[in-house]
Amino acid sequence: MAGLGMGSRACAFVTQSRSEHDSFSRHRLSHQLHDMRYTTDVLIAGAGLAGSCAALHLRMAGREVMVVEAEEPAAGSAAGLVNPFMGRKAKPVPYLHEAVNAFEETLKIASAEHLFFGDGVWRPAMSESQAITYRRRAKQHPDQLTWLPHDDARDRFAPALTSFGGLWVRRGGAISVPSFIRALLDAAHVEVRPNTLVSRWDEDKNHVAVTLNDGTRLHARHLILALGYGGVDHPALSDLELYGVKGQVIRVETPVDLASLPPLAGSGYVVPDGDTLVIGSTYEHNFTVLDPTGDATEQILEKAGTLLPSLTEPTVVEAATGVRTYARGSSEPVARPLSGSQRIWAFTGLGSKGLLMAPLFARRLCKRLTGETPA
Ligand SMILES: Cc1cc2nc3c(=O)[nH]c(=O)nc-3n(C[C@H](O)[C@H](O)[C@H](O)COP(=O)(O)OP(=O)(O)OC[C@H]3O[C@@H](n4cnc5c(N)ncnc54)[C@H](O)[C@@H]3O)c2cc1C
């Protein structure tokens, strides 16, 4: 799957052994592997947001972790908007406070605060009726949202749309997803094997034997399948009823008059990233190819024009696609053992809220897997 920032990780193989720099001192490894038949305690397949957040939280809990990634870490990552109030009605994400706290705490643990442009997200109302909804939302969540009427909004956010006023989402922002994932894996001090697929596995009472595409066999106490779209057609995950929704984003050069813009979210979104703007996104439920298309680029620019009326004919420097993975019939991610299994877990279904859901559900998965929370 293509994705913005793909390939930005230059190194081919990351091996970080425990060294004097290892922030996790040995005595915290409460689950040292006394039995050397195990290659690692927990093997994670997939180094996207799910796999890398799980890796960090499990390491924090003292587990040995290894990550195997089919491409490069962050192969399937996306635009980087951290927006706790989503959609036309600015509905809060599930577990709002917990999710925002988990994201901020995970940033801190990974020493990645500097990567987060966390001064907020501007959600301009697109109509009078949306302004009414937004004002109501601001009253419901005064700790997170500020309603700004037109004049105040214009002073702060022009040349973005301000005619109907809008919501200032104070605990939102933007982050480069590949950089975040790199920071998570670095802080976790785990071995990551890129360009390697988990092909099959066999489970018995005490362990999971995992076969990689190069024929290597690894042995672990637990296997976590954090495969993103790679899990959608996998027979072992069929009872989760996963499905994918393709999305395209584009990157354009930032026009001079928009240089100090905050992240914007409306019918689409605009996320500043260095001297470019990442603009998204499409939602394609039926797709046969993953390549970006010109039609999708036009659609994205049209939506962006409603948020940023002065953005006319920007220079497009990149178009990229990814696939959001959802579990049918659920608005929440999946982070639990496969049915009938104690040792093989699925961590997937993050949908369009990967940045806010991955840290929270990684923490929950970790607590449950390590026995802190009853299964
Ligand atoms: C266009 C677009 C824009 C988005 N924008 C945002 C946004 O602004 N903010 C936000 O919060 N979310 C956003 N999302 C959603 C977010 O990207 C996802 O929720 C998140 O990336 C899912 O993470 P994941 O780890 O579950 O899956 P992925 O990121 O897909 O990671 C899965 C990894 O597993 C690897 N893999 C697959 N099969 C195997 C195998 N057999 N063995 C080993 N490795 C394997 C893959 O190569 C991949 O690296 C966007 C999504 C799209 C498509």
Ligand as a Chemical Component Dictionary entry (heavy atoms), coordinates in Angstrom:
data_LIG
# 
_chem_comp.id                   LIG 
_chem_comp.type                 NON-POLYMER 
_chem_comp.pdbx_formal_charge   0 
_chem_comp.three_letter_code    LIG 
# 
loop_
_chem_comp_atom.comp_id 
_chem_comp_atom.atom_id 
_chem_comp_atom.alt_atom_id 
_chem_comp_atom.type_symbol 
_chem_comp_atom.charge 
_chem_comp_atom.model_Cartn_x 
_chem_comp_atom.model_Cartn_y 
_chem_comp_atom.model_Cartn_z 
_chem_comp_atom.pdbx_ordinal 
LIG C1  C1  C 0 -5.777 8.572   3.138  1  
LIG C2  C2  C 0 -5.792 8.350   4.605  2  
LIG C3  C3  C 0 -5.651 9.432   5.464  3  
LIG C4  C4  C 0 -5.670 9.229   6.849  4  
LIG N1  N1  N 0 -5.494 10.279  7.661  5  
LIG C5  C5  C 0 -5.487 10.093  8.993  6  
LIG C6  C6  C 0 -5.283 11.188  9.868  7  
LIG O1  O1  O 0 -5.086 12.313  9.426  8  
LIG N2  N2  N 0 -5.308 10.958  11.216 9  
LIG C7  C7  C 0 -5.530 9.698   11.727 10 
LIG O2  O2  O 0 -5.555 9.548   12.953 11 
LIG N3  N3  N 0 -5.706 8.636   10.918 12 
LIG C8  C8  C 0 -5.694 8.823   9.577  13 
LIG N4  N4  N 0 -5.890 7.751   8.735  14 
LIG C9  C9  C 0 -6.109 6.431   9.351  15 
LIG C10 C10 C 0 -4.806 5.803   9.779  16 
LIG O3  O3  O 0 -3.878 5.917   8.746  17 
LIG C11 C11 C 0 -5.033 4.340   10.122 18 
LIG O4  O4  O 0 -6.009 4.244   11.133 19 
LIG C12 C12 C 0 -3.758 3.673   10.631 20 
LIG O5  O5  O 0 -2.699 3.911   9.766  21 
LIG C13 C13 C 0 -3.964 2.177   10.784 22 
LIG O6  O6  O 0 -2.815 1.660   11.392 23 
LIG P1  P1  P 0 -2.535 0.096   11.423 24 
LIG O7  O7  O 0 -1.260 -0.077  12.154 25 
LIG O8  O8  O 0 -3.739 -0.629  11.885 26 
LIG O9  O9  O 0 -2.400 -0.310  9.905  27 
LIG P2  P2  P 0 -1.225 0.069   8.824  28 
LIG O10 O10 O 0 -0.815 1.459   9.097  29 
LIG O11 O11 O 0 -1.794 -0.320  7.549  30 
LIG O12 O12 O 0 -0.065 -0.905  9.283  31 
LIG C14 C14 C 0 -0.094 -2.282  9.037  32 
LIG C15 C15 C 0 1.313  -2.730  8.701  33 
LIG O13 O13 O 0 1.340  -4.147  8.604  34 
LIG C16 C16 C 0 2.197  -4.512  7.551  35 
LIG N5  N5  N 0 1.835  -5.877  7.157  36 
LIG C17 C17 C 0 0.743  -6.278  6.463  37 
LIG N6  N6  N 0 0.742  -7.621  6.326  38 
LIG C18 C18 C 0 1.863  -8.087  6.956  39 
LIG C19 C19 C 0 2.413  -9.396  7.189  40 
LIG N7  N7  N 0 1.818  -10.512 6.739  41 
LIG N8  N8  N 0 3.576  -9.492  7.873  42 
LIG C20 C20 C 0 4.194  -8.393  8.359  43 
LIG N9  N9  N 0 3.707  -7.139  8.174  44 
LIG C21 C21 C 0 2.545  -6.984  7.496  45 
LIG C22 C22 C 0 1.939  -3.448  6.498  46 
LIG O14 O14 O 0 3.018  -3.351  5.592  47 
LIG C23 C23 C 0 1.787  -2.201  7.347  48 
LIG O15 O15 O 0 2.999  -1.498  7.543  49 
LIG C24 C24 C 0 -5.851 7.918   7.356  50 
LIG C25 C25 C 0 -5.980 6.841   6.501  51 
LIG C26 C26 C 0 -5.945 7.049   5.140  52 
LIG C27 C27 C 0 -6.057 5.880   4.227  53 
# 
loop_
_chem_comp_bond.comp_id 
_chem_comp_bond.atom_id_1 
_chem_comp_bond.atom_id_2 
_chem_comp_bond.value_order 
_chem_comp_bond.pdbx_ordinal 
LIG C1  C2  SING 1  
LIG C2  C3  SING 2  
LIG C2  C26 DOUB 3  
LIG C3  C4  DOUB 4  
LIG C4  N1  SING 5  
LIG C4  C24 SING 6  
LIG N1  C5  DOUB 7  
LIG C5  C6  SING 8  
LIG C5  C8  SING 9  
LIG C6  O1  DOUB 10 
LIG C6  N2  SING 11 
LIG N2  C7  SING 12 
LIG C7  O2  DOUB 13 
LIG C7  N3  SING 14 
LIG N3  C8  DOUB 15 
LIG C8  N4  SING 16 
LIG N4  C9  SING 17 
LIG N4  C24 SING 18 
LIG C9  C10 SING 19 
LIG C10 O3  SING 20 
LIG C10 C11 SING 21 
LIG C11 O4  SING 22 
LIG C11 C12 SING 23 
LIG C12 O5  SING 24 
LIG C12 C13 SING 25 
LIG C13 O6  SING 26 
LIG O6  P1  SING 27 
LIG P1  O7  DOUB 28 
LIG P1  O8  SING 29 
LIG P1  O9  SING 30 
LIG O9  P2  SING 31 
LIG P2  O10 DOUB 32 
LIG P2  O11 SING 33 
LIG P2  O12 SING 34 
LIG O12 C14 SING 35 
LIG C14 C15 SING 36 
LIG C15 O13 SING 37 
LIG C15 C23 SING 38 
LIG O13 C16 SING 39 
LIG C16 N5  SING 40 
LIG C16 C22 SING 41 
LIG N5  C17 SING 42 
LIG N5  C21 SING 43 
LIG C17 N6  DOUB 44 
LIG N6  C18 SING 45 
LIG C18 C19 SING 46 
LIG C18 C21 DOUB 47 
LIG C19 N7  SING 48 
LIG C19 N8  DOUB 49 
LIG N8  C20 SING 50 
LIG C20 N9  DOUB 51 
LIG N9  C21 SING 52 
LIG C22 O14 SING 53 
LIG C22 C23 SING 54 
LIG C23 O15 SING 55 
LIG C24 C25 DOUB 56 
LIG C25 C26 SING 57 
LIG C26 C27 SING 58 
# 
